[in-house]
Each structure stands twice: as structure tokens, then as C-alpha cells.
Amino acid sequence: MAEEILSQNEIDALLSALSSGEMNATELAKEEPEKKVKVYDFKRALRFSKDQIRGLSRIHENYARLLTTYFSTHLRTHTSVSVASVDQIPYEEFIRSIPRRTMLNIFSVDPLEGRLLMEVNPNIAYAILDRVLGGKGTSFNKVENLTEIETTLMTNIFEKTIGSLREAWSSIVDMEPILEDFEINPQFLQLVSPNETVVVISLNTTIGESSGMINICIPHIVLEPIISKLSVHYWMQNQSVQVKPEDSKRISSHLKKAEIDVKTILGESEITVDELLHLRKNDVIQLNQNIEDPLTVFVHNEPKFYGQPGKKKNKMAVQILSHIHRGDESE
């Protein structure tokens, strides 16, 4: 903002108003706070929190690892699949962002409603097809002229990835994906309304010397019943840890060697400070413990056993009589 220079008459009038009380100097010093307006595009409604997006990213990082193993095993060539990004955008924007001719696999995911879409870049799809047919994995784009045999082979390849998808989602929901349709023109495919929010998971994929993207489009309607389970808190709460028997034995072995502090209190007594100061040799302090009553054995300051004092090989010892149960601790 440009500075405004006051004339001498204006300065005199201002000082006069301040001295007469017509104007408050404190209010004059306050500046009108600038209103901050945050732009919100209703066409790009954000229906997933950052925590839920991280949950989806974690699921598909696992899926990417499973796909890497699957393709490496079946294609017998260097394969790498990793999560590049996870975004929520309108469905129409996703359709405009993918090629006009591409590989589109449509999956139903019972018991969830709706369908999800896997878009495979032709570079990747033909590299996979070339390896299946015995080639070196060279990519060539002829998606508009797919033969019936090539279409069947493509369908079979991606139908076998269903197990990986099911396993990746198993920590959240037990789904049964089914490959329902195969399409090459995204304009003929209408999963949801154009403005519906979808989550797009983009996977960087390398097959041999060919590279491209695999995009997984999941509409909001599919995730709505399980959206609360996508948070990190739910995932951490329900993640089960299975302990192997050999690990359990090793831990038990280490615990058996651990040293613990065990002590027995023969009795207690209360005396005055004056009595303490006048204690002499051969004086007797009477304890509150009856000689016929069992002693309490403490393990790390916790009462655990009842015992009786004695000697073993001319050394002071305590013989354990019984275990202290929780109901007996007050005794």
C-alpha cells in the first residue's frame, strides 16, 4: 500500500482531535485485518482426508510389490512397479488425462458397490504381451488393431493379477475382484457421473526396457462403506503380529536368564527418634511379625510368595510355602 503524506493543516487537526478526546489513539493504531479467502472448487470436492489418502497409498505400495513379484515370475525379465502418486480428482478429469486409445480393465469388487478401473499404458501392455509370446519385451503401439487372440491374451494376463489385488486389500476388506470387461476407448466407458470424485493411484511400471504408467481409478462410491477403515489408526489397531514358535522359544530362553531382585522382610517396627539416638549394643527392637506367621517374599518390590526363614548349608535362607494370589495381597 502506498504511503499517504499529510499536510501541516491535517496534522494539526489530527493532534487537536486526539487532545480533545474526539479520536482514540489506540483505535487509530489498529489496522483493519486483511480478510483471507480460501479458494474452493466445488467441481474438485475433496472427499478423502490426508490420512485416508495415506492409507490408500500404503495399500497400493503393497499391491505394487505383489505386482512386481507376479510380473517378474511370469515374464522372466526385470520388472519394477512403484507408487508414483495418489490423487483425488473428478472422474471427467481422469478420463481426459489418459490416452484416447489405451488398455482399460474393469473390475467388480464384491461385496463393495460399483466398479474400479485399471488403465494400462499401451507401452507396458505390449511389452508384457511381447514377453508372453516369446519376444524380448519390445513395445509397439497398435492398440486400435488388436486381434481377437491378443485381446484374449491381454484379458488373461490381467485377470491373473486379481489375487494380488485381493491380498493387498485383505487388511481392510475381504473382496472378490472379478474382471468384468475390457475396453480400449475411455470415451465409451462411464463408471460414474463426470463430477464424481475418484481416487487415482498411479504406478510407475518398468518391464524390461519399456516403461509407462498403470493407473487405478477407484470411485468414491466404492470406498464409502470402508472409508473409516482407511485411517492409519484403524490399520495400526487391527494389524495382527504373528509370533513364530522359534521366536517365542528364544524370548523365553532369554527371560529365564534374566536376573531379578528377590527379598524378604522379617518384620517392621516403629520407634521414636529419641529411642533411635539412644540405641546401644544388645538392645532389642521388637518387630510386628509373629514368629509363627509366614513371611512375604517380594520380587522386584511386588509380593509374590509366602515363605519361612531358615538355614541351608549354614547360610540364611527362605523356604517358599505358597504363591500369593491377587485376592490374598490385601492380607
N, C-alpha and C positions, 0 to 999 in steps of 0.2 A: 504494500500500500504506500502511495506517495505521501511524503510529509507535507503538512499544511502550515505555512508560516503566518502567524498572527500579526496584525498591525498593532501599533502602540495603543491606539484607542481601544481595541479589542482586549488587549492585555489589562488595561486599566479597568474596563468594565468587568472582566472576569475576577480580578482581585477584589473589586468592590462588592460583587455578589457573594464571594467567599467570606469576606469580613462581616457582611450584614446577615449571613445565615441563609440567604436565598438559595444557595447551592452547597451541597455537601462534598467536601474534598474526597472522602472515601468512595462515594458513588462515582465521582468523576474519574477516579483512578481505575475503576473496574472497566474492563473491556468486555464487550459483548462476545460471549463464547461462540466460536465458529461451529455451526451445525455440520456434523459428519453424516453423510448419506452413503449407505452401502448399497451398491447396485445389485439387484436380484433379478435374474432372468427366469421368469415362470416357465419358459419352454425347456429350461435345463434344471428342473427341480431336483435337488439333492435329497434323495430318499434313503440314503445309506450313510451312517456315521463313519468317521475315520477309523474307529475301532472295528466296525464291521467290514470295512474295505480291507483292513489289515488281516482280518480273519479269512476273507476270500483269497487274499494273496498267499497266505500260509497254506491253505488247502491246495491251491494250484501250483505252489512250489513243490509240494509232494507229488502232484499229478505230473509235473514236468519231469521229475526224477524217474517216475514209473514209465513215462513215455520214452525217455532216453534208454532205459533198460530194454523195453519192448522192441524199439526200432533197432537198437544195436544187435540184439539177439537174432531177430528175424531177417535183417538186411545184411548182416555181417560186414558192416562198414562203420567208419567213425560217425557218431551221432551225438548231437548236443541239443537239448531243449531246456530253456530257462525262461522265467517270467520277466517280461520287459516292462509291463505296466498293467495297472488295474484302474479303470476309469468308469464313471457313471455318466452316461450321455443319453440323449433322446434316440430312440430306435431309428428314426429317419436319418440322423447324422451318421450313425454307424453304417447304414446301407449306402450312403453317399461316399463313405470313406474307403470302401472295398472295391476291387476291380469290377468292371462291367461283366466280365466272364471269369468265374472262379469256381472252386470246388466247395459246395455247401452241403454239409451233413446235418440232418435234422433229427434230434433225439427226443423221445419222450422219457420222462424220469419219474415213473410211478414210485411212490404214492403222491408225489408233488404234482400240482396242476401246471398246465402249459407245457411248452417245449423249449429246449435250448438249441442253439445253433453253433456248429463248428465250421468256421471258414478257413480253408487251407489254400494258401497261395499256390498257384499253378507250378511255380518253380520247385516247391517242395513236393507237391503231389506227383509230378512227373519224374522227379529224381527217385522217389520211392518206387514208382511203377517200373522204372528202368531197372532198378536193382532186383525187383521181384522177377522180372523177365530175363535176368541173367546179365544185364548190362553193367556198366561201371558207375551208374548213378548220374548220368548226364541229364540235364534238364532241358526240355524243349516244350514250348507252349503251343499246344494245338487243341485247347480246351473246347473250341467251337465244333471240332470234328471228332469227338470221342466215339469210338466204335462201341458196339454192344459188349464185346469182350472186355475192353478197357474199363467201361462203366462198371461191369460186374466185379472186376479185379479191385477197382478203387473202393467199391462198397464193402467187399470182403476185408480189405486191409483195415479200414476204419471201424468196421464192426467189431474187429478183434481188440480194439482199444477200450471197449466197454468195461472190461474187467478192471483196467487201470483207473477209469473214472469212478467206478463203484468203490474201489478200495480207497481212493483219495478222499471221498466224501463219507466214508464209513464212520468217522469220529463224530459226525454231525447228524447224519440220517442214513438209514438203510434204504437206498434207492435201487431200482431195477431199470437201468437205461436200456432203451430199445432204439436201434437205428430205423426210423420210420420212412425217411425219404432222402433222395439225393438229387441235388439241383445244381445247375451251372449259372443261372441268371438270377441275381438277387432281386431284380425288379418283379419277378413272378412269385416272390416269397413274402408273405405278410404274417409274421408271427404275432405281432401286437399292433396297436394303433401307432401312428408316426411319432406322437409326442410322449409315448410311454417311456419311462426311464428303464434303461437296461445297463447291466454291468458288462463291460468288455474286458476280458483278460487276454492280453497279447503275449504270445510265446515266441521268443527268438528261437528259430529252428535251423539247424545245420545238418544236412545229410550228405556225407562225403564232401564234395567241393561246392555243393549247391546250398544256398541259404535263403530264407524267407520267413514269413510270419504265419503262425496259426492263431486265429482269433476265436475266442469262445464268447458267445453272446448269451447272457442269461437275463431274461426279463424279470422285472420286479415281482410280477405275479407268481413266478416260480419260487422265489426265495421268501415271499411274505410269510408263509406258515412257520419258517425256521429262522427268521431274521434275528430273533433274540439269541439264538444259539451261535451266532457268528462272532460274538464278542470274545475277547481274549480271556475274560474272567470265566465264562462258561467253559471254554476249551480247557483251561488250566484245572478247573474244578472237576471235570469229567475224564481227564486223561488218566488212564489206569497204568500203573507201573507193575510189570510182572517181574518178580524176582526169580532168577534161575536157582535150581536146587544147589548147584555148586557154589553160587554166591552166598546163599544162606548158610551153608556149612562153613565157609571161610569166615564170615562175620561172626558166627557162633564160636569158632575156634579162637578168634582174636579176643572176644569178650571174656572167654574163660581164663585168659592170661592177664586180664586187667587187674590191677591192684586196687583194693578198696579198704577204707578205714573202718575197722570194727572196734567197738569199745563197750565196756560195761561199767555202769555207775553202781558202786557198792552201797551208796546211800548219801543223803544230803542232811545238812544241819544249818541252823541259823544261830549266830552268836553276835554279840554287840562288838563295836569297835574297841571298847574298853577291855572286854574279855580277850579279844584278839591280841591286844598290846601286852597283856599280862600272861600270855601263854608261856609255860615253861616245860622243860623236859619231864616226861612221864605224865603230863596232864592228859586227860581223856575227854574226847569230844563225842557226845552221844549222837548217833545217826538216827534218821527216821525210818530206817529199813529194818524190818523184823527178820531175825536170822532164819526163820522158817519159811519166809516168803521168797519166791523166785526173783532173780534179778532180771532187769530188762537189758537185752543186748541191742545196741544201736549199730546200724550200718549206714555210714555217711549221715549221722545225726537223725536217722529215721528209725523208730522202734520196729524191730523185725522178729525177734525171738525172745523166749523166756529161757533163763539158764540158772545154774547154780555154781557157786565158786568151789574151787578145789585145787589139787596139785597133780601135775603129771611130770614125772622124772625130775622131781624137786623144783619144778617151776610152777608159778601161779597159772591157773587155767580156769576156763569156764566151760561147763558141760551144757550143751543145748538140750532143753527139755521139750519145747514145743514152738510152733510158729505163731506169731501174733496175727490174728485176722483183723480186718478193719473194725469189726464190731467190738473187739477187745481192746483197741487202742486207748479208749477212754478210761480203762481200768488202770 
